[in-house]
Amino acid sequence: MRQHTLTRFIAVMLVGGLVAACGGDGETSVDDGSGDAAAASDGEGMEDGVVVQMDGESREDYINRLYEAAQEEGTVAYYQSANDDELQAIIDSWNEMFPEVGFDPVSATSGTILERALLESESGNVQGDVYGGGSGDQVALEEAGALEEYRPVNEADVAEEFQMEGPYIAVGYLSYHPAFNTDLVDEADLPDDWMGYCDEEWRGQLAIDQEGAEWIAGLLAGMGEEAGMEFLQCLAANEPRLVRGSTNRTELLASGEFAVSLDGYGHRLWEFEQQGAPIRTQRPSPSPMPVVIDMASMLKDAPHPNAARLLLELFLTLEGQQVFLNQNKAGTLAGDEQEHPYGELMEGAEVVVLGPGEADFDEAFQIFNDTFLGGGSGDVPAP
């Protein structure tokens, strides 16, 4: 497991029936490929109708040729589970950069959109081009042989810790933080490390995600299995409230339903703080701080392969990354051109970056289930 301090991190983050991405009821249809142009005869810089970068070709010229080929294909189909605001920002960025290529979003919950992509791959009737989702989804698609390897030329600008080894790219990241209700807790009384939350005084005062496998995976990676399990078991003895959803948990924290939320998303906590809610994110956070990656990949046999590549390239430009920064999510590019949207929350913490090959999320889910749900199915009602 890789661990990183935040010194360089600070300088440098996508719903059962399918619904239309910008709202509305009913299933969203995707271009079935009937509008695709016939594959161009392969010439210089083309392989099987797909643009490839030629030796000595500049990044700009390559992407311009991709854009021309994508115009022939007509559109890009994007499978994801982003919220409406984020998705609309992606659409707007695409339309500004590549106005001659359509954008066909399909939104669903992460489980539903993953199931659709897997079923399409298995049936050989692939309708999506690009899949946006977290590490767990990407690994499931990779293991099913549903992803096509593509290394964007713009990936050269991505920070080392976010360079992926599989058929996917890192477009942003989410960090987990403890936060407290300022009407209920004095910041000076907060423990400096995770084990401090095992003290008797915190019994019944804490909340964690009802689906907290990713957070647990990060703690185990950073603390080691023995120390990590010791903390989780003593935390369970303090009877934390299980609350599904980071936004829901933050709203309940602000209303005084509990004193401390241990695993809120940094971008969401920052938004609540800036809006004047009676909460504050713990600074510095206890270490380790788990970080999970927002990712994107190209689906194998994508009906619009050049447009798919073009969208992945967009995600790794300053313009594409600004979409995530505007949602208060941190980006993945190296250098100091990207200002971290909530940098002060990251200072002083030891970060554990959880990429697809760096954590066993299935094992973490089972540990969460056994530790906090008594080994049951985990299907407990949301508060």
Summary of the structure (lengths in Angstrom):
residues: 383
radius of gyration: 21.6
end to end distance: 33.7
largest distance: 71.5
contacts: 1304
relative contact order: 0.20
helix: 40%
strand: 19%
